[in-house]
């Protein structure tokens, strides 16, 4: 299962516009726009998703499932969002940086 985010990322890697994907996959441009506009798993029939994946595959893009590792060229991957919130009591703020008088090069 691929996501709309993966489709947009794949297009960006190839520098394709939506019309380029529509032409390569033989899926209508309005359908591509609709599918990319919905977050999460691609809300498409299997044959539509397969056509999109095949078009990208012919252009050299490989989709990875969650936790899947693949050999090959350079690529990108979206990490899972952190579920840990910052506890402000654990944050250290040095006075010289907080007050903005840390001197030259201190970033304050």
Protein Blocks (a to p, Z undefined) as FASTA:
>chain_A
ZZfklmmmmmmmnopafklmmmmnopafklmmmmmmpgcjddddfklmmmmmmmmmmnop
acddehiacedddddddddddfbdcdfklpccdfklmnopnoghklZZ
